[in-house]
Amino acid sequence: MERIAAVTGAGSGIGRASAAALAAAGFTVVLAGRRRKLLDEAAAEAGNGAVAVPADVRDEESVASLFHEIDSRFGRLDLLFNNAGLGARAVPLEELDPEEWRTVIDTCLTGAFLCTQHALRLMKRQAPRGGRIINNGSLSAYVPRALSAPYTAAKHGITGLTRSTSLDGRAYDIACGQIDVGNAATDMTERMRTDGALQADGSKRIEPVIDVADVARAVVYMATLPLEANVQFMTVMATGMPYIGRG
């Protein structure tokens, strides 16, 4: 049976690498994101019938349209990778523009919630029933970086969403897990590789990163388990980054 996967934020970074890896593992992948050109390029790169569907996870109607397209084309969804995310400017909490807060929360957390809602509805009624949802968390879900309140709060929220989805989906053969990534080499981490990342003591430090392909392989492992098994939480990080022991 054809296996259908949807990946949000699929035009670049972890999403793009994961879409390609899932396609190589046999999934037909629906790549969702805001930038059509990047999505088309990523879908062509992924192959195996991959489809680009522009969507903004912050917008309820856009998310509904995305999942209507998935249902119309394929009639089912076996995997949702909630990957779309962004951060805000690294400024003191009291100086943060509330609109920046809302943008991060809406993208990282509310977007995952909206996509999860639609995925649950489809996975419950399809035959065979069930499926898997993987949420892109972060080490920030456990230990924040300095001046990162919106992103940290959103990723803490993702952990709560992961646990609730696991519990609520259990009776319907729907598994949910979370992958927490530390220092993958994406546009979001470019500065820490060149200018250095702000540390808790106010200094800056160049930090090591990992290839997004390493994260993608972990996503594929989680995605290809039988529904009787689930990786609830997985951490994939640069071995030398300041996290364990914060040094």
VEXTOR-125967 format. One record per residue (C-alpha): residue number from 1; residue in one letter; x, y, z. Coordinates in nm, 4 decimals, decimal comma. Layout:
REM residues N
(site NUM a (X Y Z))
...
This chain:
REM residues 247
(site 1 m (0,0000 0,0000 0,0000))
(site 2 e (0,1217 0,3502 -0,0856))
(site 3 r (0,2352 0,5416 0,2235))
(site 4 i (0,1580 0,9139 0,2302))
(site 5 a (0,3615 1,1631 0,4322))
(site 6 a (0,3135 1,5376 0,4777))
(site 7 v (0,6037 1,7613 0,5823))
(site 8 t (0,5559 2,1256 0,6787))
(site 9 g (0,8351 2,3766 0,6359))
(site 10 a (0,9566 2,1474 0,3579))
(site 11 g (1,1209 2,4025 0,1320))
(site 12 s (1,4518 2,4168 0,3171))
(site 13 g (1,6594 2,2838 0,6042))
(site 14 i (1,5373 1,9902 0,8095))
(site 15 g (1,2044 1,9766 0,6270))
(site 16 r (1,3601 1,9532 0,2830))
(site 17 a (1,6136 1,6908 0,3904))
(site 18 s (1,3458 1,4888 0,5677))
(site 19 a (1,1117 1,5004 0,2690))
(site 20 a (1,3878 1,3635 0,0470))
(site 21 a (1,4776 1,0924 0,2977))
(site 22 l (1,1149 0,9888 0,3426))
(site 23 a (1,0713 0,9681 -0,0349))
(site 24 a (1,3816 0,7497 -0,0575))
(site 25 a (1,2271 0,5285 0,2113))
(site 26 g (0,9200 0,4751 -0,0066))
(site 27 f (0,6782 0,7463 0,1065))
(site 28 t (0,4888 0,9667 -0,1333))
(site 29 v (0,5553 1,3053 0,0223))
(site 30 v (0,3410 1,6174 0,0266))
(site 31 l (0,5728 1,9131 0,0815))
(site 32 a (0,4056 2,2133 0,2434))
(site 33 g (0,5462 2,5609 0,2944))
(site 34 r (0,5009 2,9255 0,2049))
(site 35 r (0,7566 2,9584 -0,0765))
(site 36 r (0,6378 2,7904 -0,3954))
(site 37 k (0,9692 2,8004 -0,5803))
(site 38 l (1,1594 2,6295 -0,2986))
(site 39 l (0,8827 2,3727 -0,2584))
(site 40 d (0,8877 2,2855 -0,6266))
(site 41 e (1,2655 2,2439 -0,6169))
(site 42 a (1,2445 2,0288 -0,3040))
(site 43 a (0,9680 1,8107 -0,4510))
(site 44 a (1,1702 1,7542 -0,7677))
(site 45 e (1,4705 1,6643 -0,5543))
(site 46 a (1,2661 1,4218 -0,3424))
(site 47 g (1,1091 1,2405 -0,6375))
(site 48 n (0,8904 0,9305 -0,5926))
(site 49 g (0,5781 1,1288 -0,6835))
(site 50 a (0,6382 1,4059 -0,4306))
(site 51 v (0,3870 1,6915 -0,4470))
(site 52 a (0,4400 2,0577 -0,3544))
(site 53 v (0,1404 2,2267 -0,1899))
(site 54 p (0,1936 2,5880 -0,0801))
(site 55 a (0,0460 2,6460 0,2650))
(site 56 d (0,0877 2,8796 0,5603))
(site 57 v (0,0485 2,6850 0,8854))
(site 58 r (-0,0452 3,0072 1,0669))
(site 59 d (-0,3622 3,0388 0,8608))
(site 60 e (-0,6576 2,8121 0,9406))
(site 61 e (-0,8013 2,8239 0,5887))
(site 62 s (-0,4629 2,7501 0,4337))
(site 63 v (-0,4154 2,4471 0,6599))
(site 64 a (-0,7680 2,3250 0,5810))
(site 65 s (-0,6918 2,3588 0,2093))
(site 66 l (-0,3677 2,1628 0,2493))
(site 67 f (-0,5395 1,8683 0,4127))
(site 68 h (-0,8306 1,8812 0,1696))
(site 69 e (-0,5718 1,8450 -0,1077))
(site 70 i (-0,4121 1,5474 0,0694))
(site 71 d (-0,7497 1,3814 0,1191))
(site 72 s (-0,8617 1,4487 -0,2385))
(site 73 r (-0,5396 1,3222 -0,3975))
(site 74 f (-0,4628 1,0237 -0,1767))
(site 75 g (-0,7563 0,9549 0,0558))
(site 76 r (-0,5248 0,8954 0,3503))
(site 77 l (-0,2261 1,0209 0,5482))
(site 78 d (0,0207 0,7884 0,7166))
(site 79 l (0,2673 1,0438 0,8511))
(site 80 l (0,2635 1,4105 0,9453))
(site 81 f (0,5946 1,5783 1,0264))
(site 82 n (0,5172 1,9088 1,1980))
(site 83 n (0,8421 2,0828 1,1133))
(site 84 a (0,7582 2,4451 1,0256))
(site 85 g (0,9194 2,6940 1,2608))
(site 86 l (1,1100 3,0173 1,3060))
(site 87 g (1,2653 3,2286 1,5789))
(site 88 a (1,2500 3,5945 1,6834))
(site 89 r (1,5225 3,8557 1,7253))
(site 90 a (1,7578 3,7906 2,0162))
(site 91 v (1,6489 4,0846 2,2307))
(site 92 p (1,5672 4,1171 2,6022))
(site 93 l (1,2222 3,9843 2,6837))
(site 94 e (1,0942 4,3243 2,7911))
(site 95 e (1,1941 4,4743 2,4555))
(site 96 l (1,0278 4,2093 2,2381))
(site 97 d (0,7505 4,3312 2,0093))
(site 98 p (0,4329 4,1338 2,0925))
(site 99 e (0,3796 4,0838 1,7195))
(site 100 e (0,7109 3,8964 1,7010))
(site 101 w (0,5935 3,6780 1,9904))
(site 102 r (0,2686 3,6003 1,8110))
(site 103 t (0,4450 3,5186 1,4843))
(site 104 v (0,6734 3,2634 1,6506))
(site 105 i (0,3962 3,1057 1,8592))
(site 106 d (0,1579 3,0955 1,5629))
(site 107 t (0,4181 2,9320 1,3377))
(site 108 c (0,5854 2,6890 1,5758))
(site 109 l (0,2965 2,5921 1,8041))
(site 110 t (-0,0436 2,6939 1,6683))
(site 111 g (0,0573 2,5749 1,3217))
(site 112 a (0,1451 2,2321 1,4596))
(site 113 f (-0,1857 2,2254 1,6478))
(site 114 l (-0,3877 2,3094 1,3364))
(site 115 c (-0,2103 2,0483 1,1250))
(site 116 t (-0,2475 1,7897 1,4010))
(site 117 q (-0,6219 1,8517 1,4194))
(site 118 h (-0,6680 1,7824 1,0503))
(site 119 a (-0,4322 1,4852 1,0542))
(site 120 l (-0,6211 1,3256 1,3434))
(site 121 r (-0,9530 1,3642 1,1647))
(site 122 l (-0,8205 1,1983 0,8521))
(site 123 m (-0,6250 0,9236 1,0311))
(site 124 k (-0,9277 0,8294 1,2432))
(site 125 r (-1,1592 0,7707 0,9487))
(site 126 q (-0,9252 0,6237 0,6886))
(site 127 a (-0,8903 0,2504 0,6242))
(site 128 p (-0,6737 0,1050 0,7524))
(site 129 r (-0,7118 0,3400 1,0460))
(site 130 g (-0,4274 0,5189 1,2208))
(site 131 g (-0,1004 0,6893 1,1433))
(site 132 r (0,1908 0,8727 1,2985))
(site 133 i (0,2632 1,2343 1,3855))
(site 134 i (0,6187 1,3568 1,4505))
(site 135 n (0,6694 1,7002 1,6010))
(site 136 n (0,9926 1,8934 1,5569))
(site 137 g (1,0798 2,0057 1,9073))
(site 138 s (1,4167 2,1414 2,0120))
(site 139 l (1,6681 2,1289 2,2920))
(site 140 s (1,4984 2,4581 2,3785))
(site 141 a (1,2027 2,2486 2,4934))
(site 142 y (1,4199 2,1606 2,7923))
(site 143 v (1,6959 2,4205 2,8224))
(site 144 p (1,6523 2,7715 2,6765))
(site 145 r (1,9093 2,9826 2,5052))
(site 146 a (1,9496 3,3405 2,6215))
(site 147 l (1,7067 3,5920 2,4707))
(site 148 s (1,4847 3,3275 2,3127))
(site 149 a (1,1578 3,3459 2,5082))
(site 150 p (0,9137 3,3088 2,2134))
(site 151 y (1,0923 3,0101 2,0595))
(site 152 t (1,1505 2,8452 2,3974))
(site 153 a (0,7877 2,8898 2,5022))
(site 154 a (0,6681 2,7514 2,1684))
(site 155 k (0,8878 2,4428 2,1957))
(site 156 h (0,7770 2,3780 2,5538))
(site 157 g (0,4248 2,3935 2,4122))
(site 158 i (0,5175 2,1423 2,1423))
(site 159 t (0,6164 1,8946 2,4132))
(site 160 g (0,2747 1,9340 2,5739))
(site 161 l (0,1070 1,8914 2,2360))
(site 162 t (0,3125 1,5780 2,1711))
(site 163 r (0,2110 1,4192 2,5010))
(site 164 s (-0,1570 1,5092 2,4592))
(site 165 t (-0,1662 1,3856 2,0992))
(site 166 s (-0,0059 1,0579 2,2050))
(site 167 l (-0,2704 1,0091 2,4707))
(site 168 d (-0,5698 1,1216 2,2666))
(site 169 g (-0,4631 0,9312 1,9554))
(site 170 r (-0,3851 0,6046 2,1294))
(site 171 a (-0,7355 0,4606 2,0988))
(site 172 y (-0,7332 0,5252 1,7242))
(site 173 d (-0,3949 0,3671 1,6398))
(site 174 i (-0,2330 0,7089 1,6062))
(site 175 a (0,1187 0,7408 1,7451))
(site 176 c (0,2896 1,0713 1,8188))
(site 177 g (0,6556 1,1384 1,8947))
(site 178 q (0,8929 1,4322 1,9106))
(site 179 i (1,2406 1,4840 1,7716))
(site 180 d (1,4474 1,7429 1,9577))
(site 181 v (1,7265 1,8801 1,7435))
(site 182 g (2,0381 2,0610 1,8568))
(site 183 n (2,2438 2,2678 1,6132))
(site 184 a (2,1441 2,1326 1,2740))
(site 185 a (2,3127 2,3224 0,9914))
(site 186 t (2,0208 2,5342 0,8624))
(site 187 d (1,9609 2,9010 0,7870))
(site 188 m (1,8516 2,9455 1,1499))
(site 189 t (2,1926 2,8351 1,2790))
(site 190 e (2,4073 3,0164 1,0222))
(site 191 r (2,5017 3,2875 1,2698))
(site 192 m (2,6250 3,0472 1,5362))
(site 193 r (2,8603 2,8922 1,2814))
(site 194 t (3,0071 3,2248 1,1704))
(site 195 d (2,9563 3,5010 1,4263))
(site 196 g (2,9001 3,2740 1,7238))
(site 197 a (2,6023 3,1943 1,9480))
(site 198 l (2,5191 3,3983 2,2563))
(site 199 q (2,5966 3,2065 2,5758))
(site 200 a (2,4288 3,2417 2,9147))
(site 201 d (2,7281 3,4371 3,0533))
(site 202 g (2,6970 3,6966 2,7774))
(site 203 s (2,9896 3,5713 2,5701))
(site 204 k (2,9687 3,4410 2,2153))
(site 205 r (3,0954 3,1062 2,1005))
(site 206 i (3,1223 2,9364 1,7627))
(site 207 e (2,9300 2,6116 1,8044))
(site 208 p (2,9528 2,2838 1,6137))
(site 209 v (2,6609 2,1743 1,3977))
(site 210 i (2,5350 1,8531 1,2417))
(site 211 d (2,4255 1,7886 0,8849))
(site 212 v (2,0500 1,7979 0,8289))
(site 213 a (2,0849 1,4537 0,6693))
(site 214 d (2,1626 1,3158 1,0153))
(site 215 v (1,8330 1,4547 1,1427))
(site 216 a (1,6480 1,3262 0,8370))
(site 217 r (1,7720 0,9713 0,8989))
(site 218 a (1,6370 0,9929 1,2535))
(site 219 v (1,3000 1,1134 1,1238))
(site 220 v (1,2851 0,8195 0,8834))
(site 221 y (1,3626 0,5770 1,1665))
(site 222 m (1,0759 0,7166 1,3736))
(site 223 a (0,8453 0,7222 1,0711))
(site 224 t (0,9034 0,3628 0,9628))
(site 225 l (0,8400 0,1907 1,2940))
(site 226 p (0,5241 -0,0209 1,3078))
(site 227 l (0,2400 0,1610 1,4819))
(site 228 e (0,2752 -0,0823 1,7707))
(site 229 a (0,6059 0,0923 1,8542))
(site 230 n (0,6792 0,4600 1,9077))
(site 231 v (0,9764 0,6831 1,9779))
(site 232 q (0,8175 0,9228 2,2242))
(site 233 f (1,1153 1,1597 2,2412))
(site 234 m (1,4456 1,1535 2,0551))
(site 235 t (1,7355 1,3984 2,0844))
(site 236 v (1,9709 1,4453 1,7897))
(site 237 m (2,2444 1,7012 1,8523))
(site 238 a (2,5975 1,8075 1,7768))
(site 239 t (2,8159 1,6090 2,0152))
(site 240 g (3,0355 1,9057 2,1029))
(site 241 m (2,7716 2,1724 2,1503))
(site 242 p (2,7328 2,3371 2,4939))
(site 243 y (2,4326 2,1483 2,6249))
(site 244 i (2,5277 1,8508 2,8427))
(site 245 g (2,6733 2,0162 3,1499))
(site 246 r (2,6412 2,3429 2,9584))
(site 247 g (3,0041 2,3305 2,8579))
